[in-house]
Amino acid sequence: MKQIALLLSLLLVIISCKENNKATPTESEKELTIAQKIANAHGFEHWKNVSQIDFTFNVDRDSSHFERTWSWHPKSNDVTLITSSDTLFYNRKSMDSLALKSDRGFINDKYWFLAPYQLIWDTSATISEATKATAPISAVEMNKITITYPNEGGYTPGDAYDFYFSDDYLIKEWVFRKANNPEPSLISTWENYQTFEGLVLALDHKKQEGNWKLYFTNVKVKTKTNH
């Protein structure tokens, strides 16, 4: 009888352990946030392999053209800025006044380029729940979230961005609202998606009105395996 009782006790312990394991999902089984789903749709899981990313930020407005080229080593935070008149190298961990001035441009251009990843990186910002809303340019019903930055810190404190994305979590349009004002400061499309070493990036942004286009060229991504 003692042996039977002991066997029954062991069986109950095993069943209890299995039930507890089922009740506690692993990290991979946990429900992803909307921000994580958007970032992953744009290839964020491949970012950990990136050792260098180069791109040229371009803006065409009527007959004028502006551009600057960046080379960024995200693991060391080394940045190179190349313009028509100069080349500047700096490290974002240690910047002088000249580097600080250039870094404002880097943060702006990088945000346009990698905004889906900023939803993960910018942990101080607040991200709303997803809702259904009519996209401002296409007038198509899409999913919408808003990311709002704190009123202190950063280069543009208090700003807000409304992201409009499709059911596959790819961003299609966005609205920039300076200082979280209700009126838009800028509205543009996200289009011409291309894939670079797993990173899914929108290269073109256009306004609904006017002769204006912001776009990226000379995109190169180096990873641990493609040097």
Secondary structure, DSSP 8 states (H G I E B T S, - for coil): -HHHHHHHHHHHHHHHHHHHHHHS--GGGS---HHHHHHHHTTGGGGGGEEEEEEEEEEEETTEEEEEEEEEETTTTEEEEE-SS-EEEEETTB--HHHHHHHHHHHHHHHHHHHHHHHHH-TTSEE---EEEE-TTT--EEEEEEEE--SSSSSSTT-EEEEEE-TT--EEEEEEEGGG-SS-SEEEE-EEEEEETTEEEEEEEE-SSSSEEEEEEEEEEEESS--
